[in-house]
Amino acid sequence: MAIKKKRRVSIRIDMTPMVDIAFLLLIFYMATTQFKPPEQKAVSLPSSHSQIQLPSKDKIVVTVTPDDSIFVDYVEKVDKEIEGRMVATLERVYMEATPYTVGKVINTIRARNLNALVIIKADKDVKFGTMQKVMDTMVEENLSRFQIITELEAEVI
């Protein structure tokens, strides 16, 4: 007696709904992603092993470039007239400073926003004397709390 094999019924899965969902998710993530704002001057940061999360708002970024230029970057609320109405908007402000005036510039900005955190972004090739002058000026202006940004060093296993 020969056994007859049962014929398999093929199953067909329609992939169209899954592709639709994938494209909707892609569009959603593209629309809601916040990109890093452009930097006034790009610097190469020194590396370290520590990692601390920086706030996304209320920060004053002091950028020190290898050629000893200092830029202060912050976001300020500005009232603008749009279509006859006054609307509060956020505007990014860049200021240039010197090692001797950076403390006064920061205090002027902090007078408008006392919660602002001072963050120093110094290039790894900045002269020690420049950073010493910047920090001395900040201490003279009673700005003893600030963060120095570094690049997270990857551990080699």
C-alpha positions in Angstrom: 0.0 0.0 0.0 1.5 3.3 -1.1 1.1 6.3 1.1 0.0 9.4 -0.6 1.7 12.5 0.4 -0.6 15.3 1.3 -0.3 18.3 -0.9 0.9 21.4 1.0 -1.2 24.5 0.8 1.1 27.5 0.2 0.7 30.4 2.5 1.1 33.8 1.1 1.8 36.7 3.4 1.0 40.2 2.2 4.0 42.5 3.1 2.3 45.7 2.0 1.0 46.7 5.5 4.4 46.1 7.1 6.1 48.2 4.4 3.6 51.0 5.0 4.2 50.9 8.8 8.0 51.0 8.2 7.7 54.1 6.0 5.4 55.8 8.5 7.9 55.1 11.3 10.7 56.4 9.2 8.8 59.6 8.4 7.9 60.1 12.0 11.5 59.8 13.2 12.8 62.1 10.5 10.2 64.7 11.4 10.7 64.6 15.2 14.5 64.3 15.3 16.3 67.4 16.7 19.6 67.9 15.0 22.7 69.3 16.6 22.8 73.1 16.0 25.7 74.3 13.9 28.7 75.4 15.8 30.3 78.8 15.4 33.8 77.3 15.4 34.6 73.6 15.3 37.1 72.3 17.9 38.7 69.0 18.5 38.0 68.1 22.1 40.4 66.3 24.5 39.5 62.8 25.5 38.5 61.5 29.0 36.8 58.5 30.6 34.0 60.3 32.4 30.6 60.9 31.0 28.0 63.4 32.3 24.8 64.3 30.5 24.6 68.0 29.6 21.3 69.9 29.7 19.5 70.6 26.5 18.6 74.2 27.4 19.7 76.9 29.8 23.4 76.7 28.9 26.1 79.2 28.0 28.8 77.6 25.8 32.3 79.2 25.8 34.3 77.9 22.8 38.1 78.4 22.9 39.8 77.7 19.5 43.5 76.8 19.0 44.3 80.3 17.8 43.1 81.7 21.2 39.8 83.1 19.9 36.9 82.9 22.4 33.3 82.7 21.4 30.3 82.8 23.7 27.1 81.0 22.5 23.7 81.1 24.1 20.0 81.0 23.3 17.9 84.0 24.2 14.2 84.6 24.3 13.3 87.4 21.9 9.9 89.0 21.3 9.3 89.5 17.5 6.4 90.9 15.7 4.9 88.4 13.3 1.7 89.3 11.4 1.0 92.1 13.7 1.3 90.1 16.9 4.2 89.9 19.4 5.5 86.3 19.6 8.2 85.0 21.9 10.9 83.2 19.9 14.2 81.6 20.7 17.3 83.1 19.0 20.9 81.8 19.1 23.4 84.5 19.9 27.2 84.3 19.2 29.5 86.8 20.8 33.3 87.1 20.6 35.3 87.8 23.8 38.8 87.9 25.0 40.4 86.0 27.9 40.0 89.1 30.1 36.4 90.0 29.2 34.8 86.5 29.1 33.7 86.6 32.7 31.9 89.9 32.3 30.2 88.7 29.1 29.0 85.5 30.9 27.7 87.5 33.9 25.8 89.8 31.6 24.1 86.8 30.0 23.5 85.1 33.4 21.8 88.3 34.6 19.0 87.4 32.2 19.0 83.6 33.0 20.3 82.7 36.5 19.8 78.9 35.8 22.2 78.9 32.9 25.0 76.4 33.2 28.4 77.6 31.9 30.1 75.0 29.6 33.7 75.4 28.3 34.5 73.8 25.0 38.2 74.1 24.6 40.3 72.7 21.7 42.9 70.1 22.8 45.6 72.3 21.3 44.8 75.5 23.2 47.7 77.0 25.0 47.7 76.5 28.8 48.1 80.2 29.4 44.9 81.1 27.5 42.8 78.6 29.5 44.4 79.9 32.8 43.5 83.5 31.9 39.9 82.4 31.0 39.5 80.5 34.3 41.1 83.3 36.4 38.8 85.9 34.8 35.8 83.7 35.6 36.9 83.3 39.2 37.3 87.1 39.5 33.7 87.4 38.3 32.5 84.8 40.9 31.8 82.2 38.2 33.3 79.2 40.0 30.9 76.6 38.7 31.4 75.4 35.1 31.7 72.2 33.1 34.6 71.4 30.6 33.4 69.3 27.7 35.6 66.4 26.6 35.3 63.6 24.1 34.4 60.2 25.5 37.4 57.9 25.1 36.5 54.4 23.8 37.8 51.6 25.9 40.1 49.1 24.1 39.4 45.5 25.1 
